[in-house]
Every structure is written in C-alpha cells, then in structure tokens.
Amino acid sequence: RRICVVGDDAQSIYSFRGANIDNILQFKNQYPGCRIFKLERNYRSTQNIVNAANSLIHKNTKQIQKTVYSEKEEGSKVAICSSYSDYEEGYAVAGKINDMRMRNYDYADFAILYRTNAQSRILEEALRKRGIPYKIYGGLSFYQRKEVKDVISYLRLIVNPHDEEAFKRVLNYPARGIGDTTLNKLIVAATDHNVSLWTVLNDPIGYALPVNNGTAKKLSDFRELISGFIERNVKLSAEEIAAAVVKESGIVSVLFQDRSVEGISKQENLQELLKGIAEFCEIRREEGAEHVSLADFLSEVSLLTDQDNDKEEQANKVTMMTVHAAKGLEFRNVFVVGLEEDLFPSAMSKDNPRAVEEERRLFYVAITRAEENCVLTYAKSRYRNGQSAMCSPSRFLRDIDTKYIYASADVATDGSFAGTRRSSAFSSPFRQPKAMEEDAYVSPVAQAVGRQARLTRMEAASSSPSSVSTSDLSGLYVGAKVQHDRFGEGEVTAIEGEGGNAKATVSFAHFGQKQLLLKFARLTIIE
C-alpha cells in the first residue's frame, strides 16, 4: 500500500523509447488517495531563465500545473539571435564563445545543444577553425561516426586505391558476400608478394589468390565499381563523385531501409556529409578554383580531424550534444541552436499535437540546462537537398513571454518577437564591463540597413538556388552592402578583374575578408 513516485512531467522526453507521460499525469486518478508534493524551487538557474522556461511549458495542455521559481539573482534575459544561414550560425556561436571567454569563463562553462546529431558538423568545423577545444557528450564527433567513415573510406580509396585501411573497410560494405576469409586470403597474398591489396585484386590469378568462381566474380564486381569511380574522378568534382558513390555503392539503399530513430540519425549524417562536400566545392569555386577535386576535400577533412586523433585528455572543453543527451546536466552558458520549424520541433511531429507537446518539453529541458546565460539561435536559411532553403523561426520561440527575452534587431523585424532589442543579430545579450561594450559581433554594415526591407530582399533573392551571375552584380561597387547565402552580411572593400575573372573582396562580420570570383559568388546587393 505504500509507494513513492518521483518524476517531472515537464521533462518527459523519451516516448521514442517507450516512455508514457500518462503514467505521471494519470497517477492521481489511478491512486485517488495519494498526496502530491511539488518541488518547485530551481537551484540551478537565474530568475529570468526559470521564468522564460515556465512561460514556455505553460503552453502545454497536458501537464501538472506548477510554477517553478528561483531564489538566485534576476540575471540576464534569454537571448534570441538569428543568422542568415546555418553556416553563419555555427561560426557566430564559435565567435561568441571566444568573446565571452574574455570574461573569465572557461571552455568547460559552455554547452551547445542541438536537436539532431547531424547539426554538429558545421559547429565542429567552426570551433576547430577558431581553435576552440570541444567534446561530443554521449556520442562521436561527426567524422568519427560509422556511416560517415564508411563514405570517407570509399572516397579515400578512389583517391588512393592502395589505401589499405580504406580498402578493408569498404570491401564488404554494403554487404556483397565477401567475408573475412576472403579478406584474409587477400592479405596473405599481398604480404607474400609485398604489394597492396588493390594490386592483388587487379590480378588474382597472377598472385594465385585461392578463391572459388563465385567469390572471384564478387571481387571482380567490386574492382569494377572502384575502377569506375577512379576513372570518373578525373573529371568530376568532389560533390559529384561523392553523390555517385553513395548511390551506386548501395549505401543509400541500405541506410534508408532503417526507419528507427537511430536509422534516421544515420541518414541525416549521410545527408549532412554530402551537404558539407557541396558547401566545400561552392566555396572553393567562389575563391577561384576551376576544379574542386576529391583530394582537395579529403585534405580539408584531414586538417579538421587532426583533433580526433589527439588522445590527450583535456577537461576544459566546450560540450556539444543533443538536447536528449543533455538531460540532467548543467552549464553556466548554454547555446541552443537550430530553432526552426521542421527542425525543432521536428518535421515528424508537426501534425501530431501530442508529439509537439513533447518537443516543447524537450525545449524546456534545453533552456533549463543554463545556470547564467542562455542563447537561442535560428537560421533564416538552411542548406537542404542541394540548395539553400528559407526557414521559419520555431513556434516555440513565440511561446516564451517577451518579458524574459533579449532579441536582436534582426529577430525583432521578423515580426515575431517584442523583447528587448539590440542593434544587430548576435549582438551581445549579456551584461559586460564597459571595456567590452563594443560588441565584436556587430556587423560594420548592419546599422545602416533597414531591417525589414533587407529581410524582404534576402528572401526574394534566396528563392532561386542558382548562383548570381556577373550581370546581376553589374552595379557592384566598393562600399556596397551585400548578402551571401552562407557568410551572411558583408561590405565590398575591393573589386578587380573583368568579365569571368572579376573578383570582389568582401568583409563579413563572422568570417573576415573573403575574395570571391563573381561568376560563382552567391551574392545579393542589399544597399
């Protein structure tokens, strides 16, 4: 007759693992004589963070009514910041962390939370390029995930067919009936003759490879597959050959058969890898490269992943993780990124009110990880299906009472928020000494541009995925304000060359100066 049940309905976020919030909500009805003790004091967060979270979760219809409070100081308001693209969002977050480090925060005082694992790629790249150490909590860094390493191994083998590690990894992936016994025979033959596995594969009879006719046919098919990729790699760009690999190798077919939560995460990682390769190619073309090869991309990956091979433990790192993995943890400063419709809340939940409420609870968990400062970010465009698509801010941002919001001016002109306003996107929402009042994130051109008019022009320009031609930029001049679909807002500082060789140097808020070949530059003149 005696039972004690402990739980928080506001943090019920694991329905995909079989959890049922009704176990909490209906407990009183099933046990009518029970007593409920509400533990409403929050010992972690400031008053503004707690109040913002309360105003959010109160929008749920299925809940046990309670009002959490904090006896800590009022603290900073919850910041809502926008970026033009997901690419800019990642670099802006990294830059903001470096800025805040000047106020005696350690890297370990920061956490970056995201809805899906695939979102970590751009963030990892941005942190690495800013020299910020990080760790993935409860998971692997992007390029260490199995489905990503499998594709990268194919690409490495195409560039260098004598790469033994890559050869072994992809020989029987996806499964093609070439088992460990056959692989061991290849290794023995290669070792005996002091040649590579690829060399043996190309002349199995000459190297006396002891396999039956069926296995010989499978090995021959694999050799023809890789040889075909090698031949096409001479002319195709990195993004074209990568797309061919994932389709023709059978990787896409295998991954998209799995509709589990884990399977969908793998699919998202594969799509994010292809997106990353496409971004790399586009940026290199804008910088003037005529042909962006697979070798170029793999060199970039090698530089980015050097940190993955560093076995030295370092406690002082930024923590990155999904919101699900963050439950129960706390950090002085928390960034919650990717707050857009169809991402957070997930597209899979938008037509299911019960699922939307769980997504809202998940967002509540994200906000309440923060002790002192909480920054919520969204991108106005995100690269999907090979092109940049416009995004809408998450409906959950509108659920937060504006009394507790510190919104950038870009956010305010979206027409959705009326909280305290700043002069530009990603301007500092936190209290800081007078010496730091000039925010490093304030774009040199942002204050001169009418926000609403600019947003309208950006949306119109982004409706077409094609690159802007030189004729579209015929009115470009030094001092012009421009918008780039990844780097965001910038100012032209120099123009040189003519026709197809014309280049512009543009100073971007979060990326510094970039010299762009105008025939490939995805630029829009905004002022």
C-alpha positions in Angstrom: 0.0 0.0 0.0 3.0 2.3 0.3 4.6 3.7 -2.9 6.6 6.8 -3.7 6.9 8.0 -7.3 9.3 10.8 -8.3 9.1 12.4 -11.7 8.8 15.7 -13.6 6.1 15.7 -16.3 7.8 18.8 -17.8 10.8 16.7 -18.6 9.2 13.6 -20.1 11.1 13.4 -23.4 11.6 9.7 -24.2 8.4 8.5 -25.8 10.5 7.1 -28.6 12.0 4.7 -26.0 8.6 3.7 -24.7 8.1 6.3 -22.0 4.5 7.4 -21.5 3.7 10.7 -19.9 0.3 9.5 -18.9 2.0 7.4 -16.2 2.6 10.7 -14.4 -0.4 12.7 -15.5 -2.9 9.9 -14.6 -1.3 8.7 -11.4 -3.6 10.7 -9.1 -6.6 9.3 -10.9 -5.4 5.7 -10.5 -4.5 6.3 -6.9 -7.0 8.8 -5.6 -5.8 8.8 -2.1 -2.2 9.8 -3.0 -0.6 13.1 -1.9 1.4 15.3 -4.3 4.4 17.2 -3.2 5.5 19.8 -5.7 9.2 20.6 -5.5 9.2 24.0 -7.3 12.4 25.6 -6.4 15.1 25.6 -9.0 18.6 25.7 -7.5 20.4 26.0 -10.9 19.2 28.9 -13.0 18.7 32.6 -12.6 15.2 34.0 -12.3 14.9 35.1 -15.9 15.9 31.7 -17.3 13.4 29.9 -14.9 10.6 32.4 -15.8 11.3 32.0 -19.5 11.1 28.2 -19.2 7.8 28.5 -17.2 6.2 30.7 -19.8 7.1 28.1 -22.4 6.0 25.0 -20.7 2.7 26.5 -19.6 1.6 26.4 -23.3 1.3 22.6 -23.0 -2.2 21.4 -22.3 -1.2 18.1 -20.7 0.7 18.9 -17.6 0.6 19.1 -13.8 0.3 22.8 -13.0 3.2 24.2 -11.1 5.3 27.3 -11.2 9.0 26.8 -10.7 10.9 29.6 -9.0 14.5 30.6 -8.4 16.0 32.5 -5.4 19.0 33.4 -7.5 19.6 36.8 -8.9 17.4 38.0 -11.8 20.2 37.5 -14.3 20.4 38.1 -18.0 17.4 37.7 -20.2 17.2 34.8 -22.5 18.8 35.9 -25.8 17.2 35.1 -29.2 19.6 35.6 -32.1 19.3 34.9 -35.8 21.8 34.2 -38.5 21.3 34.3 -42.2 22.4 30.7 -42.7 23.2 27.6 -40.7 26.8 28.1 -41.8 26.9 31.6 -40.3 25.1 30.4 -37.2 27.9 27.9 -36.4 30.7 30.5 -36.8 28.7 33.1 -34.9 28.3 30.8 -31.9 32.0 29.9 -32.0 32.9 33.6 -32.1 30.6 34.4 -29.3 32.2 31.8 -27.1 35.6 33.3 -27.8 34.2 36.7 -26.9 32.8 35.5 -23.6 36.0 33.8 -22.7 37.4 37.3 -22.1 35.0 37.5 -19.1 36.8 34.7 -17.2 34.7 31.8 -18.4 36.4 28.5 -19.1 35.6 26.5 -22.2 34.0 23.9 -19.9 31.5 26.6 -18.9 29.8 26.4 -22.3 27.5 23.9 -23.9 26.0 23.8 -27.4 22.7 21.9 -27.7 21.1 20.8 -31.0 18.0 18.7 -31.9 19.8 16.3 -34.3 23.3 14.8 -34.3 23.8 15.9 -37.9 23.8 19.5 -36.9 27.2 19.1 -35.2 29.2 19.1 -38.4 29.1 22.9 -39.0 29.5 23.7 -35.3 32.5 21.3 -35.1 34.1 22.9 -38.1 33.6 26.4 -36.7 35.0 25.5 -33.3 38.1 23.8 -34.8 38.8 26.8 -37.1 38.5 29.2 -34.1 40.9 27.0 -32.1 38.2 26.1 -29.5 38.5 22.6 -27.9 35.3 20.6 -27.6 33.9 17.2 -26.9 30.8 15.4 -28.0 28.9 14.2 -25.0 27.3 10.8 -25.3 28.5 10.3 -28.9 31.2 10.7 -31.6 32.4 13.7 -33.5 30.9 14.0 -36.9 33.7 12.4 -39.0 34.1 9.6 -36.5 30.5 8.3 -37.0 30.4 4.9 -38.7 28.2 6.0 -41.6 30.4 9.0 -42.3 33.7 7.0 -42.0 32.3 4.4 -44.4 31.7 7.0 -47.2 35.0 8.8 -46.4 36.8 5.4 -46.8 35.3 5.0 -50.3 36.5 8.5 -51.2 39.9 7.8 -49.8 40.1 4.5 -51.8 39.2 6.4 -55.0 41.9 8.9 -54.5 44.5 6.3 -53.4 43.4 2.7 -54.3 46.5 1.5 -52.3 45.0 2.8 -49.0 44.8 -0.5 -47.1 42.7 0.7 -44.2 40.1 2.1 -46.6 40.1 -1.0 -48.7 39.4 -3.3 -45.8 36.6 -1.1 -44.5 34.6 -1.0 -47.8 35.4 -4.3 -49.3 32.2 -5.8 -47.9 30.2 -2.7 -47.2 27.5 -2.7 -48.1 27.4 -6.5 -47.8 28.4 -8.1 -51.1 29.2 -11.6 -49.9 33.0 -11.1 -49.4 33.7 -12.3 -45.9 36.7 -12.2 -43.6 38.0 -15.5 -45.0 38.4 -13.9 -48.5 39.9 -10.7 -47.0 42.5 -12.8 -45.1 43.4 -14.6 -48.3 43.9 -11.2 -50.0 46.1 -10.0 -47.1 48.2 -13.2 -47.2 48.8 -12.8 -51.0 49.6 -9.1 -50.6 52.0 -9.8 -47.8 53.7 -12.7 -49.5 54.4 -10.6 -52.6 54.9 -7.2 -50.8 52.2 -5.5 -52.8 48.9 -3.8 -51.9 45.5 -5.4 -51.6 44.4 -3.4 -54.6 47.3 -4.8 -56.7 46.2 -8.4 -55.8 42.6 -7.6 -56.6 43.6 -6.5 -60.1 45.5 -9.7 -60.8 44.1 -12.5 -58.6 45.3 -15.3 -61.0 48.8 -13.8 -61.2 49.0 -13.7 -57.4 47.5 -17.2 -57.1 44.5 -16.0 -55.0 42.8 -19.2 -53.7 39.1 -18.3 -54.2 36.2 -20.1 -56.0 34.5 -18.8 -59.1 31.6 -17.2 -57.1 33.9 -15.3 -54.9 36.1 -14.3 -57.8 33.1 -12.8 -59.5 32.2 -10.8 -56.4 35.8 -9.5 -56.2 35.7 -8.6 -59.9 32.5 -6.7 -59.4 34.0 -4.7 -56.5 37.1 -4.0 -58.6 35.0 -2.7 -61.5 32.9 -0.5 -59.1 36.0 1.2 -57.7 37.8 1.4 -61.0 34.7 3.2 -62.5 34.8 5.7 -59.7 38.6 6.3 -60.2 38.1 6.9 -63.9 35.3 9.4 -63.4 37.1 11.1 -60.5 39.4 12.7 -63.1 36.7 14.9 -64.4 34.0 15.0 -61.8 34.0 17.4 -58.8 34.2 16.2 -55.2 30.4 16.6 -54.7 29.6 14.8 -58.0 31.8 11.8 -57.3 30.6 11.6 -53.7 26.9 11.6 -54.8 27.7 8.8 -57.3 29.5 6.8 -54.6 26.7 6.8 -52.0 24.1 5.8 -54.7 26.0 3.3 -56.8 27.7 1.5 -53.9 24.4 0.8 -52.3 25.0 2.8 -49.2 21.8 4.9 -49.7 19.6 1.8 -50.2 21.0 0.2 -47.0 20.7 3.2 -44.7 17.2 4.3 -45.9 15.8 0.8 -45.1 16.1 1.5 -41.4 13.3 3.7 -40.1 14.3 3.5 -36.5 15.4 6.7 -34.6 19.0 5.5 -34.9 18.5 4.8 -38.6 17.1 8.2 -39.3 20.0 9.8 -37.5 22.4 7.9 -39.8 20.5 9.1 -42.8 20.8 12.7 -41.6 24.5 12.3 -41.1 24.9 11.0 -44.6 22.9 13.9 -46.0 25.0 16.3 -43.9 28.2 14.8 -45.2 27.1 15.4 -48.8 26.0 18.9 -47.9 29.4 19.6 -46.4 31.1 18.4 -49.6 28.8 20.6 -51.7 29.5 23.6 -49.5 33.2 23.0 -49.7 33.1 22.9 -53.5 31.0 26.0 -53.8 33.2 28.0 -51.5 36.3 26.9 -53.4 34.7 27.9 -56.7 33.9 31.3 -55.3 37.5 31.6 -54.3 38.6 31.0 -57.9 39.2 27.2 -58.1 38.3 25.9 -61.6 38.1 22.2 -60.4 37.5 21.1 -56.8 38.8 17.6 -56.6 38.1 14.8 -54.1 41.7 15.1 -53.0 41.1 18.7 -52.1 38.2 17.8 -49.9 40.0 14.9 -48.2 42.9 17.2 -47.4 40.4 19.6 -45.7 38.9 16.7 -43.7 42.3 15.6 -42.6 43.1 19.0 -41.2 39.7 19.2 -39.5 40.0 15.8 -37.9 43.5 16.1 -36.5 42.0 16.8 -33.1 40.1 13.5 -33.2 43.5 11.7 -33.1 44.6 13.7 -30.0 44.3 11.2 -27.2 45.4 13.7 -24.5 42.5 14.2 -22.1 41.6 17.8 -21.6 38.8 18.7 -19.2 38.5 22.3 -20.3 36.4 21.8 -23.5 33.1 23.1 -24.8 30.5 20.4 -24.5 28.3 19.6 -27.6 25.4 17.2 -27.5 21.8 16.6 -28.5 19.2 18.0 -26.1 18.1 14.5 -25.2 21.7 13.7 -24.1 21.8 16.9 -22.0 19.0 16.0 -19.6 20.4 16.1 -16.0 23.4 18.3 -16.9 24.1 22.0 -16.3 26.4 24.6 -17.6 27.0 28.3 -16.9 26.4 29.2 -20.6 24.1 27.3 -23.0 23.6 27.8 -26.7 20.5 26.1 -28.2 20.9 26.2 -32.0 18.7 25.4 -35.0 15.4 26.6 -33.6 13.5 26.5 -36.8 10.2 24.9 -37.9 10.7 21.3 -39.1 13.9 21.0 -37.1 12.8 22.0 -33.6 10.0 21.0 -33.4 10.8 18.1 -35.7 9.0 17.8 -39.0 7.8 14.4 -37.9 5.9 15.9 -35.0 4.2 18.9 -36.6 0.9 17.2 -37.4 0.7 15.4 -34.0 -0.3 17.7 -31.1 0.9 15.1 -28.5 4.3 15.0 -30.3 4.5 18.8 -30.5 4.0 18.9 -26.7 6.9 16.5 -26.2 9.0 18.7 -28.4 8.1 21.6 -26.3 9.1 19.7 -23.2 12.4 18.9 -24.9 12.9 22.6 -25.5 12.1 23.3 -21.8 14.9 20.8 -20.9 17.3 22.7 -23.2 16.6 26.1 -21.6 16.8 24.8 -18.1 20.4 23.4 -18.6 21.6 27.0 -18.3 22.8 28.5 -15.0 23.6 32.0 -16.0 23.2 32.7 -19.7 21.0 31.1 -22.4 21.2 31.9 -26.1 18.6 30.6 -28.5 19.6 30.8 -32.2 17.9 30.1 -35.5 19.0 30.4 -39.2 16.9 32.2 -41.8 18.1 29.7 -44.4 19.4 26.2 -44.1 21.1 24.1 -46.8 18.8 21.2 -47.7 18.5 18.9 -50.7 21.4 20.6 -52.5 20.2 24.2 -52.2 19.6 26.9 -49.6 16.0 27.0 -48.4 14.4 29.7 -46.3 13.4 28.7 -42.8 10.8 30.0 -40.3 11.7 30.5 -36.6 10.4 27.8 -34.3 6.9 28.3 -32.9 8.4 27.7 -29.5 10.3 31.0 -29.6 6.9 32.7 -29.7 5.8 30.7 -26.6 8.3 32.5 -24.4 6.9 35.5 -22.6 8.7 38.5 -24.2 9.4 40.0 -20.8 12.2 37.5 -20.5 13.6 37.8 -24.0 16.6 39.8 -25.2 16.0 39.8 -29.0 18.4 41.1 -31.6 17.1 43.6 -34.1 17.1 41.1 -36.9 14.9 38.9 -34.8 12.5 41.7 -33.9 12.0 42.6 -37.6 10.8 39.1 -38.3 7.7 40.4 -36.7 7.5 37.6 -34.1 9.2 39.0 -31.0 8.9 42.1 -29.0 11.5 41.6 -26.3 14.3 44.0 -25.5 16.1 44.8 -28.8 19.7 45.1 -29.8 21.3 46.7 -32.8 22.2 43.5 -34.8 22.0 39.8 -35.0 24.2 38.0 -32.4 24.9 41.3 -30.6 25.8 40.5 -27.0 22.8 40.0 -24.8 24.8 39.7 -21.6 26.0 42.2 -19.1 29.6 43.0 -19.5 32.2 45.6 -18.3 32.3 49.0 -20.1 35.6 48.0 -21.7 33.6 45.3 -23.7 30.5 47.4 -24.6 31.6 47.5 -28.2 30.3 44.1 -29.3 32.6 42.1 -31.6 29.5 40.7 -33.3 28.1 44.0 -34.5 28.3 43.9 -38.3 30.0 47.0 -39.8 27.1 47.5 -42.1 24.1 46.2 -40.1 23.2 49.5 -38.6 23.0 51.3 -41.9 20.4 48.9 -43.5 16.7 49.0 -43.0 16.0 45.6 -41.3 12.6 44.8 -42.7 13.4 45.9 -46.3 16.6 43.9 -46.1 14.9 40.7 -45.0 12.4 41.0 -47.8 15.1 41.4 -50.4 17.0 38.4 -48.9 14.0 36.2 -49.1 13.3 37.1 -52.7 17.0 36.5 -53.6 17.1 33.2 -51.9 14.1 31.8 -53.7 16.4 30.8 -56.5 19.2 28.3 -55.8 21.2 29.3 -58.8 24.4 31.4 -58.4 24.2 35.1 -59.1 25.8 36.0 -62.4 28.2 38.8 -63.1 25.4 40.7 -64.9 23.3 40.6 -61.8 26.2 42.3 -60.0 26.9 44.9 -62.6 26.0 47.6 -60.1 28.5 46.3 -57.5 30.8 49.0 -56.1 33.3 49.4 -53.3 31.3 50.1 -50.2 28.3 48.2 -51.4 26.4 46.2 -48.7 25.9 42.6 -49.9 24.4 39.3 -48.6 26.0 35.9 -49.1 23.9 32.8 -48.7 26.4 31.3 -46.2 28.7 34.0 -44.9 25.8 36.4 -44.3 26.1 40.2 -44.5 29.2 41.9 -45.7 30.7 45.0 -47.3 32.7 45.2 -50.5 36.2 46.5 -49.9 37.8 45.9 -53.3 36.9 44.9 -56.9 39.4 43.7 -59.5 39.5 42.0 -62.9 36.9 41.9 -65.7 34.3 39.5 -67.2 34.7 36.0 -66.0 37.8 36.8 -64.0 36.2 39.6 -62.0 36.7 39.3 -58.2 35.4 41.1 -55.2 36.9 41.3 -51.7 34.1 41.3 -49.1 34.4 41.8 -45.4 32.0 39.6 -43.5 31.0 40.0 -39.8 31.9 36.5 -38.8 34.3 35.3 -41.5 36.6 38.3 -42.1 37.7 39.1 -45.6 36.9 36.8 -48.5 37.9 37.2 -52.1 35.2 35.8 -54.3 35.1 35.1 -58.0 31.9 37.0 -59.1 30.8 34.5 -61.7 30.3 31.9 -58.9 29.7 34.3 -55.9 26.2 33.8 -54.4 25.9 37.5 -53.6 22.9 39.8 -53.4 23.3 43.6 -53.3 21.2 44.9 -50.4 22.3 48.5 -50.2 
